């Protein structure tokens, strides 16, 4: 096994033991670092992952704003009581 394959297996094992918000953060980071997505792609990957994990949107910076952002700050809450704030620049727990 190569060092890269061992590293990938360690990451996969670690992801199995993290809460849902951390999985959203990992999805963003993976998209940016391993898939070389643009910031917009990383943002979209994080939002999609949050929705796939059953995240409930509890805040959206576009709500009540007259000027709408294509990448609003969105906060998701999950059934494991974790929360993730998805921004264009990253995911904050």
N, C-alpha and C positions, 0 to 999 in steps of 0.2 A: 504494500500500500504506500502510495506517495504521501508526502507531508501535506499536500493540498487536500487529498481525499480524507486524511485523518482529521484535518481542521474542519472540513465540511461535516463529517460525522459528529464531531464534538458540538458544532453549532446546532445540528438537528436534535441531538440529545438534550441540549440545554433548552431549546425551544419547547420541548415537551413538558418542561417543569416550570413554565412561566405563566403569569396571568394573561388575560386577554388583552389588556392595554399594552403589556410588554410585547405581545405578538404583533400588535399594530405597529409599534415602534420598530420591531425587527423587520417587518415587511417594508417599511420606509427605508430603513438602513440597507437592507438587501437590494432593493431596487436601485438605490444610489450607488452603492459600493460594488456590488457583484454584477448587476445587470447594466450599469452605466446609463440608467434612465436620466432624463432631464429632471430638474426640480419639479416641474409640472407632473411628470410621470411618477415620480416618487410620492408626491402628494396624492395623486389619483389612486395609486396602489394602496396607500395607507387608508384612505377613505373606503375603498372597496373592501379591504380586509376587515375594517371595523364593522361594516354592514353585514358581511358574511358571517362574522362572529356574533351577530345579534345585537350589536351596539345600538343604543338608543341615543339619538341626538338631543342633548340637553342645552346646547348653546350653538348659535350660528351667528357670526358677526354680520351677516347680510340681513338678518331679521331687523326690520324697522329702519334700515338704512336706505336713503334715497339713491346713493351710489352703490352699485353692487360690484363685488369683487369676483373674479373668475376663480379665485382660490381663497374662499373665506376661512377664517379660523373656525373650526368646528370641534366641539367637545362631545365625546361619546361616553356613556356610562354602560357598564356591562353587568351581567347577572352575577359575576364573581366579586362585585362591588368595586372593581378597578375603574379608573377613568383615564382617557387619553385625549389630549388636546392636539388636534392635527392642524399644523400650519404649513405654509409654503416652504418654510425653512427647516421643518423637523416635527417630531412628535414629542410632546412633553407629558410626563406622567404626574 
